[in-house]
Amino acid sequence: MMKYRSLFAFATMLVIGVVSAGAQGLSVPSSGSETVTLNDRIGKNQFVWVSDAPLENIKGTAQDVSGSFTMDPHNLASIRGTISAQVRSMKTGNATRDGHLVSSEWLDASRYPVISFAISSVDNIQSSGNSATGIATGTFTMHGVSRRVNVPIRLTYVTESAKTRERAPGDLVMVTADFSLSLKDFNIAGTEGAVGSKVGETIKITAQLFGNGTKHGAS
């Protein structure tokens, strides 16, 4: 009896291991590592951000977004890469305010022209079909300050077909992310008295990223 119990326990552990491993990946035919490069032909790559303060609500975008990441669709924990946005591409719909935004009092685009997020790990992955959610952890750099942050992401993967090739070759990948950042954490003080009254102390950000993949070893 003990022998059978041991075998049952061992089999249960194997099943749990297989299910756990499967949850790390997508149910798609593609396999192996590939590099996904952001591509505006697939969809507009941008960061949409909102500053909500008692005296003013500001919504803006950063549209000069670039970068790439490596991934294996059957092992999403393998995702690594860097996404960047040019500070001078940030727009709020008001030219005067846009000028203030990139000035030395705020983001100081002359000294710190790029905002970036370098992914070092992806955890808490939950997949279903060709989509998955997870937590991307990495280094977020802005205004000359780098901080380790956790960003919830949702990824959708579309296997290459004749239809998708009308936009770009390779498998298509879409990633969205919603997160918040504190201006204080990045030493952004702005003009005296503005943060907390006209500008939110915390900025809400939505990333919308689109790319196409190139298989490693592909000619």
HELIX and SHEET records of a PDB file:
HELIX    1   1 MET A    2  GLY A   22  1                                  21    
HELIX    2   2 VAL A   87  SER A   89  5                                   3    
HELIX    3   3 ALA A   95  LEU A  101  1                                   7    
HELIX    4   4 THR A  164  GLU A  166  5                                   3    
HELIX    5   5 LYS A  184  PHE A  186  5                                   3    
SHEET    1   A11 MET A  90  LYS A  91  0                                        
SHEET    2   A11 ASN A  57  ALA A  62 -1                                        
SHEET    3   A11 GLN A  46  ASP A  52 -1                                        
SHEET    4   A11 THR A 202  LYS A 215 -1                                        
SHEET    5   A11 GLU A  34  LEU A  38 -1                                        
SHEET    6   A11 VAL A  65  ASP A  72 -1                                        
SHEET    7   A11 ASN A  75  GLN A  86 -1                                        
SHEET    8   A11 VAL A 114  SER A 128 -1                                        
SHEET    9   A11 SER A 131  MET A 142 -1                                        
SHEET   10   A11 VAL A 145  VAL A 158 -1                                        
SHEET   11   A11 LEU A 172  SER A 182 -1                                        
END                                                                             
